[in-house]
């Protein structure tokens, strides 16, 4: 009897140990450090309670800017990255020549490193030799040329375009997998009943993709909240801190300014925001799908 009870635990023990060592205990230690003022090398830590959290909200304008940028990035990801992925999936789910090739072409950027994508797009945005400004000049649109990454008003949107190019492949593949599980019978019945294409999409495709949407929205939101590498590679958080997000500002506070307490507090903010958004959504959608 005892062996039967212990057997499942023996199977999950390796994964559980890795989880506790790599994720759980470091997270608890980070939470602990967020209540101290410490530069990472001093032998003693000064306990400051919740002062790090108060300073971030009340005195750190860059943190508030980073939080705003993260929210904008999340909304943009849900609207443009997920929307474009769904559109491509609908187009590439049709019978057409070369659709497998096109699927690979659109998915390929997703497997690239964020730093590689950042380097390539940074050159494309180069104000004098970059591809984008050169195309605008050849098209006679010289007035549209711009120092895209050097202007605070456009830098974040320019980086987001690069992220859109890289990230659209994942939702496209997930939506394709969902579309291919939908049987043809409902569509045939809809045609017999005289339904338009947009009606079939609204009343058949979208409801039957509900579980796929759960996965896509959750992964898209998580990715948008922890975005870091492409921003660090293209702008480093500048110009004038206009492209800072929570992850990049956490890095700067922790490793550039040696403010371990503030960096840990930012990481806790990031975790809490992600949990507050993701957990209720997943619970609601999964409960709704089982009704």
N, C-alpha and C positions, 0 to 999 in steps of 0.2 A: 504493500500500500504506500509506504513511504517513498519507494523508488518511483512509483507511478506519479506521485505528487511532484517529486523533484525533477523528473525527466524533462518536462517542458522548460524548466529554469536552466537546466544544463545546456539545452539547445540555444537558448537566447543569451546565455551568459557572455560569450565573446562579444556579441554586438552591444550588449548592455554595458560591459566594461569600457568599450571604446566610446560609447555615448557619454558615459559618466566622466571619463578622463578628458575627452576632447571638447565636449560641449557643456555638460551640466556644471561640473566643478569650476571651470574657467568663468562661466556666467555668474556663479555665486560669488567668486572672488572679485570679479569686475563690479558687481553690485556693492560689495564690501568696500572697494577702493573709492567708489563714488562719494563716500562720506568723509574722505580725507583730503587734505592738501599735501601733495607729495610730488617731487620731481622725478621719481623713478630710481634715484641713486642714493639719496640721503638715508642714513640708517634709521631715522625715525619719521613716522607719519603724524601729521597734526590733524586731529579729529575736528571737523567743522560741521558735522551734522548734515543738514539739507542745504547748506549755504551754496554748494556748487550748483544745485538745481535752481535755487533762487537767483544766483548771478546769471545763469544762462537765460532765464526768462526775463529778468528785470534789467540787466546791464549789458548783455551781449547782443548787439544789433546784428552781428554776423550770424549768430545762431538762429535768430528769427528770420533772417534772409534765407538761410539754408533750409529752414523748415518750410518756408513759402515756396522755394524752388522745388523741394521734394514733392509738395502737394501738386504743383503745376506739372511736374514730370509724371506723377502718377496719373493725373487726369489725361495728359497727352498720350500716355502709354495705352490707357484703356480706350481712348477714342481712336487714335491714329494707328498704333502698332497692332492692337487687336482687330480694329476695323479693317485695316489693310490686309491682315492675315486672313480674315474671313473672306474678303473679296477675292483674294488670290486662290483660296481653297475652292471657292465656288467656280471660278474660271477653270482651274486646273483639274477639277473633278469631272469635267466634260470629256467626251471622247474627241480627241484632237491629236494631230501629229506632233510629236516632240514634247508631249506633256510631261513625260518622265524627265527629259532634259531640263525643262523649265522648272520643274519641282526642285531639281538639284541646284540649279542656278540661284533660285530664290532662297534656298535653305543654306547654301554654302557660307554666306557671311556670318551666320550664327555660330559656326564652329570655329571661327577665327578668334584669336585673342583680342580682348578689348583694346590693349595697347597697340596692336597691329592696326586695328581699325582706326584708332585715334591718330596714329602717325600718318596713315594714308589720307585721311580726311583733313588733317591739319595742313598738309601740302596742297590739297585741293582748294582750301580756303585762303591760301597765301595771297596777300593783296596785290602783289606784282607779278608773280609767276604762276599763280594757282589756276587750275582748270576752270573753275567757276567764273572767275572774273574774265579770263581769256575768252570763254564762250560768250559772255555778255558783250565784250568788246567786239567780237566778230559779228554778233547779231545787231550791232549798232546801238546797243543799250549801255553806252559808257557811263551814263548818269546812274545806273543801277549798281555799278561796281562798288565794292565796299570792303573795308577791313573787318570781315565778319567776326573774327574771334577777338579783335581788339576793341570793339565797341560794346559797352555794357548792355545796351538795349537789344543787341542781336546775338551776343555770344551764346547765351543759354539755348536759344532756338536753333542756332547753327549746330551746336553739339547734339541737340535732340534729333536733328535730321540724320546725323551720322548714326545715332543709336537706333533710329527707325529703320535705316538701311540694314543694320546688323541684326536687329531683333525680330523682324517680321517673319523670319523663317520658322521660328518655334510655334507660334499660334497657327500658322498656315498648315504645318504638318499635323498638329493636333486636330484642327478642324477637318482636315482631309480624312483623318482616321475616323472621326465621328460621322462625316458624310457617307463614308463607304459602309457604315453599319446600318444606314437607313434603307429599308426595303423599297422596291419600286412600286409596290401595290398602292400605297396611299397617293402617290403622284398620278398613277393611272386612273384611280377612282376620281381624283380631283379634275382630271382632264375630261372625263365622261360627264361630270357634273357642271362643266363649263367654267371652272375656276381659272382666273388669270395667273400668270407666273408669279407676280408679286404676292398674290393670295396664297399660293402654294408655299412660297418661301415663309410667309408670316405665320401661317396656320399649321404647316407641316414641318418644314425644315427647322425653324427656330425651336419649337417645343421639343422635337426629337434630339436636338443638340444640347438640351439643358445640362446634362451631366458633363458634356465636353466644356460648356461654358464655365462650369464650376472650376474645372482644372485650369482653364486658360486664364480666367480672371484672377484666380488665386496666385498662379505663378507670375502673371504679369505685374500684379500689385507688389508682390514680394521683391521681384527684380527691380521695380522702379524705386522702392524704398531703400534698397541697398546699393544703388548705382554708385560707382566710384571710379573704376579704372578708365573709362572713356573720358570722363571729365578731367581726371588728373592728367591724362595723356595729352589732351587737347588744350586745356586752359590752365590747369593747376589751381582751379578755383577762381581765377581772375577773369577779366580785368576788374580791379576794385572790388574783389570778392563777389562779383555779380553771378558767378556760376557755382558758388559753394553749395553743397548739399550736406546732409547730416553726416554721411560717411566720410566725406573729404574733410569737413571741419573737425570731426572726431580725430582723424589722422593728424591734422595740424596741431590740435590742442595736445594730443598725446605725445607725438614724436618730434614735432618742430618746436613747440613751446614748452615741452617737458611739464605739462600740466596734467598729470595722470588722473587726478580727481575729476576735472571737467571733462576730459575725454571719456572717462568711464560713465559719467552722468549722461553724456550725449548718446552713448551706446545703449544705455537703459531707456532713454527717450525713444530711440529708434525701435527697440524691441517692443516697447509698450504700444507705440503707435501702430506697428505692424500687427500685433496681436489684437488690438481693439478693432482694427478694420477687418482682418482676415477671419478670425474665429467666428464672430456673429454671422458673417456672410456665408461661410461654409456650413455652419449649423442650420441656417435658414434654408439654404438651397437644397441641402441633403434631406432635410425634413420634408420640404415641399415635393421633392422628387419621389418620396415614398408614400405620399398621400394617395 
